[in-house]
Amino acid sequence: MDYVAVLLPSLVVGLLFWFAMKSIFNADKAERQAEARAQAEADAQAPAGDDSPEPPSKSDK
């Protein structure tokens, strides 16, 4: 029984850390998926032309 009393605090802290990291990674994954959806939607709404920006002309300087 002494082993349980010694190991239990470390196990609880380890589980709390695991749940915290899991929630952080899940939030990051959800954010990346939302960013990808928003980017795909923006790309779909963009005109079907050249997506590269035009280089600055000499008159812009």
Number of C-alpha atoms within 10 A of each C-alpha: 5 6 7 9 9 10 10 11 11 11 12 11 11 12 12 12 12 12 12 12 12 12 12 12 12 12 12 12 12 12 12 12 12 12 12 12 12 12 12 12 11 11 12 10 9 10 9 8 6 7 9 6 6 7 6 8 7 6 5 5 5
